[in-house]
């Protein structure tokens, strides 16, 4: 991969990291436990608990993506960054611009999911 493409990917990674870091505190706030003495109806309480579960999953997913992006930022300048781990072919630049942490090309990803 060309050096200018790696620089572009690094900038995209930084943008993704910043967006996630900005969003995490709000997500964390939405995962607070629902107080049992909260005076809401039974169904409303169940809905609140369900929403909290969804928010917890979203928070964990964002944390995991942040970790992957941080690791990718470290290895973006490696010689083999952007190469598929399965077939060794170069991963499409558009894919890396969207998901810089990608380690598989679309062909290998599709074969794995089939």
SEMIKOL-140675 format. One line per 3 residues: number of its first residue (from 1); for each residue x, y, z of N, C-alpha, C, CB. Coordinates in pm, 1 decimal, decimal comma. Glycine has a CB too. Example, Ala and Ser with C-alpha at 12.3 -4.5 7.8 and 13.67 -1.06 7.14 Angstrom:
BEGIN
1> 1319,0/-569,0/780,0/1230,0/-450,0/780,0/1320,0/-330,0/780,0/1130,8/-447,3/904,6; 1285,0/-225,0/708,0/1367,0/-106,0/714,0/1290,0/3,0/787,0/1408,4/-59,8/572,5
//
This chain:
BEGIN
1> 83,4/-116,7/0,0/0,0/0,0/0,0/89,0/124,5/0,0/-95,5/-1,1/121,0; 48,3/222,8/-76,0/125,8/346,2/-87,6/123,7/424,7/43,4/71,4/432,9/-201,9; 231,5/499,5/65,2/246,0/577,4/188,7/135,0/681,0/203,5/382,0/646,7/191,9
4> 95,1/743,8/93,6/-11,5/845,8/103,4/-146,2/782,6/141,2/-25,3/922,2/-30,6; -169,4/658,6/95,5/-292,2/588,6/135,0/-288,4/552,4/283,3/-311,8/461,5/49,9; -172,0/513,7/331,0/-158,8/481,2/473,2/-181,8/605,6/559,3/-19,4/421,1/502,3
7> -133,6/719,5/512,7/-153,9/845,2/584,3/-302,8/879,2/587,5/-73,1/960,1/518,4; -371,3/859,4/475,0/-515,3/883,4/467,6/-589,5/791,9/564,7/-566,5/862,0/323,8; -553,5/665,2/566,2/-616,9/568,9/656,5/-592,0/608,6/801,9/-563,8/425,9/629,9
10> -471,3/652,7/832,1/-439,9/695,1/969,3/-528,2/812,7/1011,8/-291,0/733,9/980,9; -551,3/906,4/921,3/-639,1/1020,1/952,0/-782,5/973,2/974,3/-634,6/1124,4/838,4; -826,4/878,1/894,5/-961,1/822,4/911,0/-972,3/750,6/1044,7/-995,1/725,7/795,3
13> -869,6/676,2/1081,1/-868,1/607,0/1210,1/-881,6/708,7/1323,0/-737,9/523,9/1226,8; -805,3/817,8/1314,9/-812,1/921,1/1418,2/-953,5/978,7/1430,0/-712,0/1033,3/1387,7; -1019,3/999,5/1316,1/-1156,8/1050,8/1316,9/-1251,5/951,9/1384,6/-1204,4/1079,6/1173,1
16> -1239,1/823,8/1348,2/-1323,8/720,3/1408,4/-1300,3/712,2/1559,9/-1296,2/582,8/1342,4; -1174,5/716,4/1600,3/-1140,6/709,9/1742,4/-1203,6/827,2/1816,8/-987,5/709,5/1762,1; -1192,3/946,6/1760,5/-1246,7/1065,4/1826,2/-1398,3/1057,0/1839,3/-1208,0/1191,1/1748,7
19> -1465,9/1010,8/1733,9/-1611,3/997,5/1738,9/-1654,9/899,6/1848,1/-1664,8/951,7/1603,1; -1585,4/787,5/1857,3/-1619,8/687,8/1958,2/-1592,1/741,7/2098,6/-1541,1/557,6/1934,3; -1477,4/806,8/2116,2/-1443,6/861,6/2247,3/-1543,8/969,3/2289,8/-1301,6/919,4/2245,5
22> -1596,1/1044,6/2194,6/-1697,0/1145,3/2225,6/-1830,2/1081,6/2264,9/-1716,9/1238,0/2106,4; -1860,3/966,8/2204,5/-1988,4/900,4/2226,4/-1989,8/812,7/2352,2/-2022,9/816,4/2105,8; -1876,4/760,3/2393,3/-1871,0/665,1/2505,8/-1927,9/717,5/2638,2/-1729,3/624,2/2528,0
25> -1897,5/840,4/2681,0/-1954,2/885,8/2809,0/-2107,4/886,5/2810,2/-1903,4/1025,2/2840,8; -2169,3/928,6/2701,9/-2315,3/928,2/2692,9/-2371,5/787,3/2696,3/-2360,4/998,2/2566,2; -2304,4/695,7/2627,6/-2348,2/556,0/2629,9/-2333,1/497,1/2769,5/-2268,5/472,7/2528,4
28> -2224,2/530,7/2836,0/-2200,4/480,1/2972,1/-2310,9/528,9/3065,4/-2061,0/525,5/3024,8; -2351,0/653,5/3049,9/-2457,7/711,1/3131,7/-2589,1/634,8/3112,2/-2477,2/859,9/3097,3; -2613,2/588,9/2990,6/-2737,7/518,5/2960,0/-2737,3/373,7/3008,2/-2763,1/522,0/2811,4
31> -2625,6/327,8/3063,3/-2618,6/189,4/3111,6/-2630,8/181,1/3263,7/-2487,7/124,9/3067,0; -2662,3/292,8/3325,9/-2678,4/291,5/3472,0/-2791,9/197,6/3511,2/-2705,8/434,5/3525,7; -2780,0/133,3/3627,7/-2886,9/44,0/3674,3/-3017,4/119,7/3697,5/-2844,4/-26,7/3803,4
34> -3128,2/49,1/3678,3/-3259,8/105,4/3703,1/-3290,9/84,0/3851,2/-3369,3/39,8/3610,4; -3314,5/190,0/3922,5/-3340,1/182,0/4065,4/-3472,7/111,1/4092,6/-3340,6/322,1/4127,6; -3474,3/13,1/4185,7/-3598,4/-58,9/4214,0/-3704,7/29,6/4279,6/-3569,2/-177,6/4303,2
37> -3662,5/137,1/4344,1/-3760,6/224,5/4407,5/-3809,6/334,1/4314,1/-3701,8/286,4/4531,7; -3769,2/324,3/4188,6/-3813,3/421,4/4088,8/-3964,2/403,5/4066,7/-3733,9/404,2/3954,2; -4039,1/509,6/4079,8/-4185,5/501,5/4073,6/-4235,3/504,1/3928,2/-4248,6/617,7/4153,1
40> -4208,1/398,2/3856,2/-4261,4/385,0/3720,7/-4341,0/255,7/3715,1/-4147,0/386,3/3612,6; -4431,8/248,8/3621,9/-4514,7/128,8/3609,2/-4433,8/7,5/3572,0/-4622,4/150,3/3506,8; -4494,5/-109,7/3590,7/-4425,9/-236,2/3564,6/-4377,0/-245,9/3421,1/-4517,8/-352,8/3595,2
43> -4463,9/-213,9/3323,2/-4423,3/-222,0/3183,0/-4316,2/-119,2/3150,4/-4543,7/-202,5/3091,7; -4330,6/1,7/3202,4/-4229,8/105,2/3177,2/-4095,2/63,3/3234,2/-4273,6/239,8/3237,7; -4099,5/0,5/3351,0/-3974,6/-46,4/3413,4/-3910,6/-155,9/3328,2/-4001,3/-99,0/3557,2
46> -3992,0/-247,5/3276,2/-3939,1/-354,5/3190,9/-3882,2/-295,5/3062,3/-4049,2/-458,6/3158,4; -3948,6/-197,1/3007,1/-3898,0/-131,5/2886,6/-3765,4/-62,9/2915,5/-4000,2/-29,7/2832,9; -3756,3/4,1/3031,1/-3632,3/71,8/3069,7/-3518,9/-28,2/3086,1/-3652,2/150,6/3199,8
49> -3549,4/-143,4/3144,9/-3447,5/-246,8/3162,4/-3403,4/-303,0/3028,0/-3500,2/-359,5/3251,9; -3498,4/-320,5/2937,6/-3465,6/-370,0/2804,0/-3379,1/-268,7/2729,4/-3594,1/-399,8/2724,3; -3415,7/-143,3/2739,7/-3337,3/-37,0/2674,4/-3196,5/-31,1/2732,1/-3406,9/100,1/2690,5
52> -3185,4/-51,7/2862,2/-3053,6/-52,0/2926,9/-2967,3/-164,9/2870,9/-3068,2/-66,8/3080,5; -3026,9/-281,3/2848,7/-2952,5/-394,3/2791,7/-2901,3/-362,1/2652,3/-3040,3/-519,3/2787,1; -2985,0/-298,0/2572,4/-2944,4/-257,5/2437,2/-2830,2/-157,1/2446,4/-3064,4/-196,6/2358,6
55> -2840,5/-62,0/2538,3/-2735,7/38,6/2554,6/-2605,2/-23,9/2602,5/-2780,7/146,5/2652,7; -2613,0/-124,3/2689,6/-2492,2/-193,7/2734,6/-2422,2/-262,7/2618,1/-2526,6/-296,1/2843,4; -2500,4/-326,6/2533,3/-2443,1/-394,4/2416,6/-2378,6/-292,4/2322,3/-2552,2/-475,8/2341,8
58> -2444,4/-180,7/2302,5/-2389,5/-75,2/2216,8/-2260,2/-20,5/2275,3/-2491,5/38,6/2198,4; -2257,5/-1,6/2406,3/-2138,3/48,7/2474,5/-2021,1/-48,8/2459,2/-2168,2/72,7/2623,4; -2047,5/-177,0/2482,4/-1942,2/-278,2/2470,0/-1889,8/-287,3/2327,3/-1994,3/-414,6/2514,8
61> -1981,7/-278,9/2231,1/-1941,5/-284,1/2090,4/-1853,6/-163,9/2055,3/-2065,9/-288,3/1998,6; -1889,9/-47,1/2105,4/-1809,8/73,3/2079,8/-1672,2/61,0/2143,8/-1881,8/198,7/2132,9; -1665,9/7,0/2265,2/-1536,9/-13,0/2331,8/-1448,0/-109,3/2252,7/-1558,3/-66,2/2474,6
64> -1508,8/-218,1/2205,1/-1431,3/-316,0/2128,5/-1379,4/-253,6/1998,9/-1517,2/-440,8/2097,2; -1463,0/-174,8/1932,8/-1419,0/-111,3/1807,9/-1307,4/-12,3/1836,9/-1537,2/-40,2/1737,1; -1318,7/60,8/1946,1/-1214,0/155,0/1984,3/-1081,0/81,9/2005,1/-1254,2/231,1/2112,4
67> -1084,9/-30,7/2072,1/-963,3/-109,3/2094,0/-903,5/-156,0/1961,6/-993,2/-230,3/2183,7; -988,9/-202,7/1870,7/-940,5/-247,8/1739,5/-878,6/-133,1/1661,9/-1054,7/-310,0/1658,3; -942,8/-16,0/1666,8/-890,3/100,7/1595,1/-756,7/145,1/1652,8/-990,4/216,5/1600,4
70> -743,1/141,5/1785,1/-616,0/179,4/1848,5/-504,9/83,8/1804,7/-629,6/179,1/2003,4; -536,3/-45,7/1801,2/-437,4/-144,4/1757,0/-403,4/-125,0/1609,7/-489,1/-287,0/1780,8; -503,4/-93,4/1530,2/-480,4/-71,3/1387,1/-393,4/51,8/1365,0/-614,3/-55,8/1312,5
73> -415,6/155,3/1445,5/-334,8/277,3/1432,0/-186,5/247,7/1453,5/-381,9/384,3/1532,1; -158,5/154,2/1542,5/-19,3/116,7/1570,0/40,6/43,1/1450,7/-10,4/28,7/1696,8; -39,9/-40,8/1385,5/16,4/-123,9/1278,8/-9,3/-72,3/1137,1/-38,3/-261,4/1290,2
76> -71,9/45,1/1124,0/-104,5/95,4/990,8/20,7/117,2/904,6/-182,5/225,7/1002,6; 133,5/143,3/965,7/255,7/167,1/887,5/339,7/41,5/868,1/339,6/273,1/954,7; 290,4/-73,5/915,8/358,4/-199,6/889,3/352,6/-230,0/739,5/294,8/-315,2/971,5
79> 449,8/-303,0/692,4/455,1/-336,7/549,8/335,7/-420,8/505,2/583,9/-411,2/519,0; 284,7/-504,3/595,0/176,3/-593,8/555,6/36,6/-539,3/587,4/194,4/-726,2/623,3; 27,2/-415,5/637,5/-105,5/-359,1/663,1/-179,8/-343,7/529,7/-94,4/-221,1/737,3
82> -304,7/-382,5/530,3/-386,7/-372,5/409,9/-386,5/-499,5/327,2/-339,5/-258,5/325,5; -312,6/-600,3/372,3/-312,3/-729,5/304,2/-406,4/-824,2/377,1/-168,8/-789,0/297,2; -480,7/-902,8/302,0/-573,6/-1000,4/357,7/-495,4/-1108,8/431,5/-661,9/-1062,5/246,4
85> -540,5/-1140,9/550,4/-473,5/-1244,8/628,6/-492,5/-1384,2/570,5/-523,7/-1242,5/770,4; -599,0/-1403,6/493,3/-627,9/-1534,8/434,5/-551,7/-1557,0/304,0/-777,7/-1549,2/409,7; -571,2/-1467,9/208,6/-516,0/-1491,2/74,3/-392,6/-1407,0/42,2/-621,5/-1463,9/-28,5
88> -366,5/-1303,5/122,5/-249,6/-1219,9/99,4/-270,5/-1109,6/-2,7/-136,9/-1304,4/56,2; -386,8/-1106,1/-65,6/-415,8/-999,7/-162,6/-439,9/-868,3/-88,8/-539,3/-1036,4/-250,3; -426,0/-758,0/-161,6/-448,6/-627,6/-101,9/-598,9/-604,9/-80,4/-388,6/-516,4/-190,9
91> -634,5/-556,0/38,0/-773,4/-523,4/69,2/-806,3/-391,7/-0,4/-797,3/-513,7/225,0; -924,6/-383,0/-57,9/-965,4/-262,7/-132,1/-955,5/-138,7/-43,2/-1109,8/-278,3/-185,9; -904,8/-30,4/-99,9/-887,7/94,5/-26,8/-1020,9/145,6/28,2/-824,2/200,1/-117,0
94> -1127,6/133,4/-49,9/-1259,3/178,9/-2,8/-1301,5/102,7/122,4/-1365,4/161,5/-113,4; -1272,0/-25,2/127,1/-1305,4/-106,4/245,9/-1225,8/-57,5/365,9/-1276,9/-257,4/220,3; -1096,8/-31,4/347,1/-1012,6/16,0/456,2/-1051,1/157,2/500,2/-866,3/12,6/414,6
97> -1101,7/237,8/407,9/-1146,9/370,9/445,1/-1272,1/363,1/533,0/-1174,7/454,7/319,7; -1354,9/263,7/508,1/-1477,1/246,1/586,0/-1449,6/172,3/716,5/-1581,5/170,5/504,3; -1374,7/63,0/706,8/-1340,4/-19,6/823,1/-1188,6/-40,1/826,1/-1415,4/-157,7/818,7
100> -1114,9/57,8/877,2/-968,1/47,2/874,4/-913,7/-74,2/947,8/-907,6/170,5/933,7; -992,7/-130,0/1039,6/-947,7/-246,1/1117,0/-967,6/-378,1/1043,1/-1020,9/-251,1/1248,9; -1016,6/-371,8/919,3/-1040,4/-493,0/840,6/-911,5/-570,3/818,5/-1103,7/-458,0/706,1
103> -922,6/-702,6/830,8/-805,5/-788,4/808,5/-829,5/-887,7/695,0/-769,9/-864,0/936,9; -951,6/-887,2/641,6/-985,8/-977,7/531,7/-1040,4/-899,0/413,1/-1088,7/-1082,8/577,9; -1008,6/-947,7/293,0/-1069,4/-889,9/173,9/-1214,0/-938,7/165,7/-989,0/-928,2/44,8
106> -1293,3/-877,5/80,4/-1434,8/-914,0/71,5/-1454,1/-1058,7/27,0/-1506,5/-820,9/-24,7; -1369,1/-1106,2/-64,4/-1383,7/-1245,9/-110,6/-1364,9/-1344,9/5,1/-1281,2/-1276,5/-223,2; -1260,4/-1325,8/82,6/-1233,6/-1417,1/194,7/-1339,5/-1401,6/303,6/-1093,1/-1391,2/253,3
109> -1386,2/-1280,0/326,5/-1491,3/-1257,8/425,1/-1618,5/-1328,3/383,9/-1517,4/-1108,6/443,7; -1654,0/-1317,3/256,9/-1774,6/-1384,4/206,0/-1762,3/-1535,7/215,4/-1801,2/-1343,7/60,8; -1642,6/-1588,6/187,2/-1622,1/-1733,6/197,7/-1635,0/-1781,1/341,9/-1484,5/-1772,3/142,2
112> -1587,2/-1702,2/436,2/-1596,9/-1738,1/577,7/-1740,9/-1739,6/625,3/-1515,8/-1641,6/662,4; -1820,0/-1646,0/575,4/-1958,6/-1634,3/619,6/-2050,9/-1732,7/549,7/-2008,1/-1494,3/596,6; -2004,9/-1791,8/440,8/-2090,8/-1884,4/364,9/-2104,3/-2018,1/433,1/-2036,5/-1904,9/225,3
//
